[in-house]
């Protein structure tokens, strides 16, 4: 008997993918918000990275709460509510977070903004938990991955325009403004931005709730008990709080207060230095002055800056003397947070091997290693983008100001769109030559869209035209992958390692292109990791998926670690963190092939699925 193919519910699918857009828009916008907050509130790199910490930790907390409730009640809470209602609840919760952001901005309170972002992301956590299985439910399960990849493509479109819109809201103009001018800005447009975002959340919730074409998506399947896994995750959460608490407390220590006092004593001179640097930037952008005249004027200004630096050298040396042991102390505790996650997962697996009862999905090695892979993947994806603004401020990387970095941030997050659009080609059921042509054309079209959106917004994209060479390299990598998740992860993981190593050992345009290519490497990793991690889990598949979503926590831990490392060894050298993350992802692809082979699972028969 020939089975009738299940038709895709396209109206419901098109409604669903709106939430994918929100995730990308806000997440990528944070990459502009971070350097802005650093300048506006006079923060160090770690403090500015708390934007990502608040945002991505919320994903973990939200997923953990849902899992805990499900384990207690013995039912999948999201499935019981229905995917439709769960997304509505998530959108309304995010709208509440937008309201909190508005209040915090009006009060000019950085900590309040972090709380607002946390609440927004809590809503996202619920939305994401529901949206991925919902997309699969809206048609033939065999093509479910393609629908999720389509959502991922829309998500990436949000990441492309997010930095542009957020930059306009923060700086109020597409023109270059100095970091000193940023401190004098009014945040009224940020209020308008989050009013708009909040209203969009409410509108999307109404669209979902009242749409008759969107099914309820109720799934009353029992949840497999995993009380030992839950206990371990709660202990890990407690230990993470212990690890981060001394870091936060150190900013109120006697040493920190002493540094603040010294900085206040030299503030008049530092303002003169900043003013001189602003003048250098203005000279560089002056179209009425010849390059020779620019060079002469800049030389004079740099001599002035050097003289001012020499004047306050005793004080800056004293700050460095106090700061170095303090920064190392903070780094030790942050490294401890990373060890808590890695150690907790490995201990869980070891214990599950001795007695699997009560561990649920954590008894499977592919899932444990996959959880760590998702942790590393989200961590490196976010860390590259969120630290990019500080990197571009270095003289050898262009000496850009916070208001000038949005094209580069947009291109980084757009690089993920390039790969995800290519990954979504299969949704159109192309084959043979048509698929080959699409694999070549679509990434180039996506690249052109990124350039076009930025040019329309008034940005100079000429420095990024030759980035197309990196896109062509990615297209070649796609053909080598042959739609095989393990091979894909191995190739793109190696691509990421090579690219970031080139970035570490070079400067200027080459290094910028290399670090931006980290986005190309990350673009197609999530579905591959997801598929390799949940294959073979059987009745624990849904639970394993929830555990993987929890590991988005990597976006809240790895960027602050890189941020603190940059405070010690410099922002450029801190990108060694990205090399290590890509290295593990490549290793995971190699290890999981052997693990699945022992379970008699053909790794080449796995279809890539899932989206972030």
Buried (B, 14 or more C-beta within 10 A) or exposed (E): EEEEEEEBBEEBBEBBBBBBBBBBBBBBBBBBBBBBBBBBBEBBBBBBBBBBBBBBBBBBBBBBBBBBBBBEEEBBBBBBBBBBBBBBBBBBBBBBBBBBBBBBBEEEBBEBBBBBBBBBBBBBBBBBBBBBBBBBBBBBEEBBBBBBBBBBBBBBBBBBBBBBBBBBBBBBEBEBBBBBBBEEBEBEBBBEBBBEBBEBBBEBBEBBBEEEEBBEBEBEEEBBBBBBBBEBBEEBBEBBEEBBEBBEEBBEEEBBEBBEEBBEEBEEBBEBBBEBBBBBBEBBEEEEBEEEEBEEBBEEBBEBBEEBEEBBEEBBEEBEEBBEEBBEBBBEBBBBBBEBBBEBBEEBBEBBEEEEEBBBBBBBBBBBBBBBBBBBBBBBBBBBBBBBBBBBBBEEBBBBBBBBBBBBBBBBBBBBBBBBBBBBBBBEEBEEEEBEEBBBEBBBEBBEBBBEBBEEBEBEBEBBEEBBEBBBBBBEBBEEBEBBBBBBBBBBBBBBBBBBBBBBEBBEBEBBBBBBBBBBBBBBBBBBBBBBBBBBBEEBBBBBBBBBBBBBBBBBBBBBBBBBBBBBEEBBEBBBBBBBBBBBBBBBBEBBBEBBEEEEBEBEEBBBBBBB
